[in-house]
């Protein structure tokens, strides 16, 4: 996209400063709702949307409007860093990079437009091509950083869930093993009690039989006069 013929439309044409500020604040409100809901993917998407909007406005020559978006997202992140990074780690660093890229882009667009106005069309077109390429590279890097952060947090959540599930499985196994051992111990105790009772009955019967034999022998001896 050649920017040699870009003029500044922050006050004439395109979205007005007030409209841009209002729209930026609406997007900030959306971001705040997503953070409150803990929606990591949506937060990353909205931050990326800010970057795309800033790029579009700056490339169209709407410098003040682009700056309004950059200021809005940076101000919100600075004031709510802890809450934002609880949902999306390193969000502040990402937004600072976004703001730096936006400032650089705005300066470059201003210079490109000035060169075009001064009659340096060829140089301006070359600069514009470089701007587009650098912005696209920056946007790609930003998107990859957001994606990596989201994937890292998702992987962390998955691992935590796996660990929790494994802990539950281990606890269930331990409880089952304990129940089995308790049942075995109870069965062994019952068997021992039964064995002891049987042995006692057997001994009692034996003692009774011996007593009967002794009594019979005594009776015979008595009859024989012995």
Phi, psi and omega in degrees: 000116181279136183247013185301326186262012183292136172245167179274122184244023181294333180247340181230120178083157179069198181280137180286165179302312182297318179295317180297317179297318180295316180295322178297319179293326176298319180292325176296319179298319177299316179299317180298319179295320180294322179293317179299327180276350181071026182273091186299314182298318180294321179297314179299320180294319181292320177298319177296325179295321175302314183297317179297317181296318179299316180298314181298314182294317181295317181294332178277358179088006180273073189296310182297322179294318178299318180295325179298319178293316180298317180295319183297312182290321181292318180297316181296315181296318180299322183278342185229034186303313184298315181293320181293313184286345173292333179264317182230101181303146178064021180298320182298316179298320180294319181289325176296321176296318178301314181295320179296315179297322180295316180298318179295318180297315180299316179297319181293320179296319178300315180296320180296317180295321180295318178297321179295317179296324181281000177092009180264060186302312184297315180296322180295318180296321178296316178298320180298317179298320178295322179299310181301315181296316181293322179293317179297320178295317180296318180296320179295316179298318180297316181297320179294321179296316179297317180297316180299317180296317180295317180295321180296316181291323179295318179297321178296319179293320179297316180296320179297319179295318178298316180298318180296317179296317180296322178298319178295320179296314181298318180295320179295319179297316181297319180294320179295317180297321178296319179295319179297315181296320178298318179296319179297316180297319180295319179295319179295321179294319179295319180295319180296320178297318179296317179298318180296319180295318180295319180296320179296317179296319181296317180294321179296318179295320180295315180298320180295320180295316179298320180296321180295321179295316180298319180296318180295318180296318179298321181295318180296316181298321182293320179292328180274357180076023181270000000 
